[in-house]
Amino acid sequence: MVDSPAPHFDIGEKLSQRLNEHTQERSLKQHVIDQGTLHLQNLIKSTPKRPRESKPALQDKIKKLEKSRTSRSLPLSQEKALLREIGAAQKAIRQHDQCESHQELIRRKRAEIESAREALRITQSSIAEIEKVLATVQLAKRLGCTTAELITREVSCPVDKVARVLIKGGDTISNAEKNGVHIHVDKMHGKFVIKGSEKAVMQAVKQIEDLTTAIDFEFDLSPDQTLYLLSQSSVLEKIKSSNAGVEFDFLARMNRIVMHGPPDKVDRAKADLSNLCVVSKSRGLDSKQISLVVGKTGETIHGLSQKHAVVMDVSKAGDASTLRVIGTSDNVEAALSEVESLLFDNEQIEESLNIDSLMKGELINNSGASIKEFQHSVSNAVAAGNGLLLFLDRNASKDSPTLTIKCARSVMERAKSLVKKKINEFESKIVTISVPVEIIPTIIGKGGSKISSLRQTGAGAAIEADKSGVVKIYSHDAETRDAVKSAIEKIVAENQTGHVALESKGTLGILFGDQGKEVMSQVSELGCNLSVSDDDTKLIIKGTEENIAKISEILKPFLAKNYVVEIDVHSDDAALLFMGGAKSVLQNVESKHNVKASLRKEKGTLLLRGECDSVHCAKKEIEYFLYGGEGLAVCKFKVPGDAIGIIVGKGGSNLVKLESDFEGVRIHVPKDKNIVSIRGPEELVKKCRVRLVTDIATMRIVDNIEVSSQQHDDLSHSDIIKKIASGTNTSITLNEGSIKIRGISNDVRDAKALFVEHFTGSYSSSIDLGASQCSRLKSTIAKDSSHFERIKLSTGTDVSLDESESCIKVTGKKASVKKAKLSLIGFLDFLLPKQFQTVKVHKTLFKSMGDPEKLAEIAAATGAFIYLDRDLVSIIIRSESPDDDSAKALELVNARLAESEKLNYVFRLVTSDAWLLPIIIGKGGQSVKKIEAETGCIIDIFKDELTVVVRADSEEAVDLGKDVLEAIVSQARKECVFIDLPDSAIPAFVGKGGVHIKQFGADYDVEIERVRKQSSTIKITGKELAVAKAKDAVLSWMNEWEASHTGLTINVEEQFIPAILGKGGETVKAIQKSTGCKIDIDRQHNTVTVREGTESNRATAMTRVKAIIDEERAAAAERAAEKEKLRLEQAAIARCNVKSPVDTTEPSPEEGAVNDSSGAKDRSKEFLVRPVGFATTKSKGNGSTKDAIETGTKEGRDLYLMLVTGNESTDDQDDQWDSSTVSSSAAMISGCDSNDGERELHYHSISGFTVRI
């Protein structure tokens, strides 16, 4: 009997069956768990509510209630109540029992679920073991071996190389897996796990080990090597073929070759690349050389590159171009040599030859046809093709033209020879004639007509007439040259020149006008021409010598009888010359001196014609009338526009009355001008002027400013009108479309300027001038305008002289206008000494010092013009006769100032006391009105300056007003106090939501609040006694708080506080952050307190604060030592006796005493020799002599102050100049003997300057 074969046993199939069975079992168990969990959740949700009282407590309660019910007899109602309580307790116990029963069910269900989960875990463990065995069986089957033959090997690899092995060896690993292995990569630990038969595993291990040991090497190339290898690809291919087994990756953009392979092979490849020697050489090229080297469509440069196996590149950077050759050394040299040869053979050079200007004209005629023909013939002769150029050098001088030849170097000599031959042929046909310079214009003729006709002679000629008197003639025809030469010689003979001197330029207009027609006809009859020399000093006569002599005899007597002078006449004065008809000034002068006068209004000049002596006498008489002199005076001054009508009167009645009151005086008011001029005997002019100035100063005028609806709304909703009216002492009314301003003329003008500034942002002001002052200033500016330009640039304003208004106008920002006016006053004081003087007046004294009647009284008494200038905060004294008027006026103004200061009490508040102003004013101004009623004083309040001024007519009234004001302030200070609390105490004092501070105020019936912008300061207001009690309570609270918040406190000098704070508080914040402490800085008491934190931290913080103080103190001491050292050095200099004497040479009469048209001495040439700045005077007091600075410009005083104190002057115009401001330098004033034996004073400043007075 044949045995049947044993059935095939497939372990993999069996394991799969077991896996399926366990998986099904797992699903069933998971279902049981899910159902149990759902049931458990329902049980938990349905858990009954447990009573609040515990079960033992309820049982004890029942016992007590039963005992209470049974131990004594109770009313039925009480017994029923006890029974109800007992029943409720028993019900609660039953609820406890139900809860316990339900909890037992929950516990049982949880136990069942936990048992099912344990069974599930066992099943899952079995499934995991089966899956592991099954995976091994399946892997062995896939790899074609049994599970017994299956082995595992690990190959370690650096973690950083794992990714590279996978990328570079991806194909190798894929092939290995196809050959019967399974490879798992553990990237985290750097391992390759290989499974399979022993033979396949060992083979795969070797392959992977090869991959892990391979290296990458980056070989950096120079840019030249990269470019060379890109263009010469065969070189790189040769290196690749000789290094098999190495992968080359050419990264051209990075100038790099990356090699990958075994280390030994990579080293050999690296050596081959290192031996590649590539050089680069460059040569500059211009645009034409580039064309030669590159060739048409690049053929030339491409051929050179191929021929020499190099890279050739032409680059351009800006205007420069460069040829770069890259390759091996020999090849580069050969390529560059061939390029140099190519460029040399084709180089273009230039040479220039001088030619005559006539030849230049011939060459450029007919659009340059001659030079083109010339160029073509020379080019053909030297076989240069299109490479030869002839052109005229534009940069050559007009008198020495040049012809330039440009061609290849090889043909230059031949071309130059041909051109020289042509030049010589041309110059042989030029004829040169020398003639008098004066005849050249005649040869040329009017508009060139004469010389043009000469050029048409014969066959035509080129003629050139030079101003130096040389005439050149060119023609290819000899007969034409001779004919032109003869014609020119004839012109010379007929045009000889003679001269007649002119004593007056004005005579020319007479000669060539209607009066000179007869003379000019005689000149024409004699065939001569008459002209004027360029400098207008002589008449030029052209003709034959005989005729020139005859005309000279005709001209001389005519010129003697018609001598002319011009007198400048201002348009305002022109009408005065004709007033009176037949008895006018002009008619009297004409008849008296036998002269003729004519006025040229458009030029503003008066012409006088006649014999020389008569004309000069007439001129002097007219100038006396116009400008004064010989006992006559002229006075001009500006008046407000609204005052003109009042001065003139109806039909001129007021002027007639004035002229009758001051007989011999003539008053003139030009039309459309705000100028009044007075002429006549000097004393009468002065008296008349005083009358007019007094009337004008006290005259009230009205002016209007038109406003738009928007401007009207703006003014209606602001207090600008009130401010301007108060500041200018005017009455202002706002109407529908305008603003009406009433007041004294200067006040109205200031108010109007302020409104314009408010509307436009541009402020305009002026400095009034007298007529002579305006004329003098105009003359100075005409000679040197740098004075005004300097002020314009330094202040950013527009400064101009307005002759029609006789003033200097300044426009710009208000602050800049003030600076400009200050500089102008200084300049005017320098130009017109003592004619402009200022007296500083504080703003609080404006009303009393600016009283027009008082100023008019001083003006009438002195003859000076006096007015208040609010911009300069000064009284301006202007006088045209400084020796008498200004000194007296200054004395009276200072006396008036001293009187005003006695009748004005100024009460100034510091910024922290600004709260007192509303109290002083009172509700609706009641407090101020009450003071004025009680004392008879006038109270002025300047809110912007925190100033209150009390003024009255007597000192007693002022003292009374002062006492009342101080009493109000004293009482206000008692009813309002301020207390500074430490910063860290503020939160505790205020309390949460302000509870504590509000309670404090309620307890003491006061109001307590924190001061804005001073968060650590509180303000207490209320009745006097309540405030005092509240203050004591707050101080007591602060003492208690400080006692419970112990801190370290030190006193510190105020100058060191900024250093402790640091920029933006950075320093103190840094200390607080690093130590955890709180630092309070009390600026009022100059203390620094460190609170909070530990004791050691407080000590650390205080140490750091002290270190900052010590550092700042050391720096201050160092600065003081340097200053003292400098002071000692200056003292040593002061003892020096050798100093150069000051140049005190006075200008000669010829240099400095020129009189202008007004008759006043022109001192403009003295500007540089007059000391600029200030002068010193000796003032005696207490038996000693000291130096005081009294006069000079503010700029000079500011400079002096800066030199002697080391500080610049401030721009605060309210501060008066006082020599006491430099009293600190008195110790540095010394004297020494100059070379001429006189005593000199020197000031030695701490800033290092020595000033000699």
Secondary structure, 3 states (H helix, E strand, C coil): CCCCCCCCCCHHHHHHHHHHHHHHHHHHHHHHHHHHHHHHHHHHHCCCCCCCCCHHHHHHHHHHHHHHHHCCCCCHHHHHHHHHHHHHHHHHHHHHHHHHHHHHHHHHHHHHHHHHHHHHHHHHHHHHHHHHHHHHHHHHHHHCCCCCCCEEEEEECCHHHHHHHHHHCHHHHHHHHHCCEEEEEECCCCEEEEEECHHHHHHHHHHHHHHHHCEEEEEECCHHHHHHHHHCHHHHHHHHHCCCCCEEEEEHHHCEEEEEECHHHHHHHHHHHHCCCCEEEEEEECHHHHHHHHCHHHHHHHHHHHHHCCEEEEEEECCEEEEEEEECHHHHHHHHHHHHHHHHHCCEEEEEEECCHHHHHHHHHHHHHHHHHHHHHHHHHHCCCCCCEEEECCCCCCCCCEEEEEEEHHHHHHHHHHHHHHHHHHHCCEEEEECCHHHHHHHHCHHHHHHHHHHCCCCCCEEEECCCCEEEEECCCHHHHHHHHHHHHHHHHCCEEEEEECCCCCHHHHHCCHHHHHHHHHHHHCCCEEEECCCCCEEEEEECHHHHHHHHHHHHHHHHHCEEEEEECCHHHHHHHHCCHHHCHHHHHHHHHCCEEEEECCCCEEEEEECHHHHHHHHHHHHHHHHCECCEEEEEEECCHHHHHHHHCHHHHHHHHHHHHCCCCEEECCCCCCEEEEEEEHHHHHHHHHHHHHHHHCCEEEEEEECCHHHHHHHHCCCHHHHHHHHHCCEEEECCCEEEEEEEHHHHHHHHHHHHHHHHCCEEEEEECCHHHHHHHHHHHHHCCHHHHHHHHHHCCEEEEECCCCEEEEEECHHHHHHHHHHHHHHHHHHCCCCEEEEECCHHHHHHHCCHHHHHHHHHHHCCEEEEECCCCEEEEECCCCCCHHHHHHHHHHHHHHHHHHCEEEEECCHHHCCHHHHHHCHHHHHHHHHHHHHCCEEEEECCCCEEEEECCCHHHHHHHHHHHHHHHHHHHHCEEEEECCHHHHHHHHCHHHHHHHHHHHHHCCEEEEECCEEEEEEEECCHHHHHHHHHHHHHHHHHHHHHCCEEEEECCHHHHHHHHCHHHHHHHHHHHHHCCEEEEECCCCEEEEECCCHHHHHHHHHHHHHHHHHHHHHHHHHHHHHHHHHHHHHHHHCCCCCCCCCCCCCCHHHHCCECCCCCECCHHHHHHCCCCEEEEEEEECCEEEEEEEEECHHHHHHHHHHHHCCCCCCCCCCCCCHHHHHHHHHHEEEEECCCCCEEEEEECCCCCEEEC
